[in-house]
Amino acid sequence: DGSNHNTPLIHNNCIKWARVYLFASKYCECNRSAFAESASLLQDGLALIEDNLKWSSSVYFDLVFEMTESLARMKFIIGDIDGCKIANDELLLRAMSIKQKLTPLTLQIEIQITSKVLKNTTFRLVLKQLNVSYPR
């Protein structure tokens, strides 16, 4: 038969490696200076899991949710408001309980406040001088 008997092994390896990436991203985050690296590790870890399985499989859901939640937070910290909003919107869409929605809702408020501050012309000029990118 043409079925792939290694599929469970492949999925288990994806989960293990995604967890390694999550752990490494937390290590970077704890150093308080490697936030961009943390975001990159989270994106790489999420890329290991097939898109059609990320949110549909109970095997992956908790891991993907935690990684996406961390990614949204890291994107916010490094000033990638658009990337943060994309990850956060995904969390709000996928959250299955009020408890799961608390952190994304809090972050959504922070995004709204930051977006209003970024509309201030003086603040934008300061960011430009610091070579910090901001959403248009």
CORTAKA-V966080 format. One record per backbone hydrogen bond with DSSP energy under -0.5 kcal/mol. NH is the residue of the N-H (numbers start at 1). CO is the residue of the C=O. E is the energy in kcal/mol with one decimal. If there is no record, write none. Layout:
# CORTAKA-V966080
nh = [NH;NH]
co = [CO;CO]
e = [E;E]
This chain:
# CORTAKA-V966080
nh = [5;7;10;11;12;13;14;15;16;17;18;19;20;21;22;23;24;25;26;27;28;29;30;31;31;32;33;34;38;39;40;41;42;43;44;45;46;47;48;48;49;53;54;55;57;58;60;61;62;64;65;66;67;68;69;70;71;72;73;74;75;76;77;78;79;80;81;84;85;86;87;88;89;90;91;92;93;94;95;101;102;102;103;104;105;106;107;108;109;110;111;112;113;114;115;116;117;118;119;119;120;124;125;126;127;128;129;130;131;132;133]
co = [3;4;6;7;8;9;10;11;12;13;14;15;16;17;18;19;20;21;22;23;24;25;26;27;28;29;28;28;34;35;36;37;38;39;40;41;42;43;44;45;46;50;50;51;53;56;57;57;58;60;61;62;63;64;65;66;67;68;69;70;71;72;73;74;76;75;79;80;81;82;83;84;85;86;87;88;89;90;91;97;98;99;99;100;101;102;103;104;105;106;107;108;109;110;111;112;113;114;115;116;117;120;121;122;123;124;125;126;128;127;131]
e = [-0.8;-1.1;-2.7;-2.7;-2.5;-2.3;-2.2;-2.3;-2.5;-2.9;-2.7;-2.3;-1.9;-2.4;-2.3;-2.8;-2.7;-2.3;-2.1;-2.0;-2.3;-2.5;-2.3;-1.1;-0.5;-1.6;-0.7;-1.0;-2.1;-2.4;-2.3;-2.6;-2.3;-2.4;-2.5;-2.7;-2.6;-1.8;-0.7;-0.8;-1.2;-1.8;-1.4;-0.6;-1.7;-0.5;-0.8;-2.1;-0.5;-3.0;-3.0;-2.5;-2.6;-2.7;-2.5;-2.3;-2.5;-2.6;-1.9;-2.7;-2.8;-2.0;-2.3;-2.4;-1.1;-2.4;-1.6;-2.6;-2.7;-2.2;-2.2;-3.0;-2.8;-1.7;-1.9;-2.4;-2.1;-2.2;-2.3;-1.3;-1.1;-0.6;-0.6;-0.6;-2.5;-2.3;-2.6;-2.2;-1.7;-2.0;-2.6;-2.3;-2.5;-2.6;-2.8;-1.8;-2.1;-2.7;-0.8;-0.5;-1.7;-2.1;-2.2;-2.0;-2.3;-2.4;-2.2;-1.5;-1.5;-2.7;-0.5]
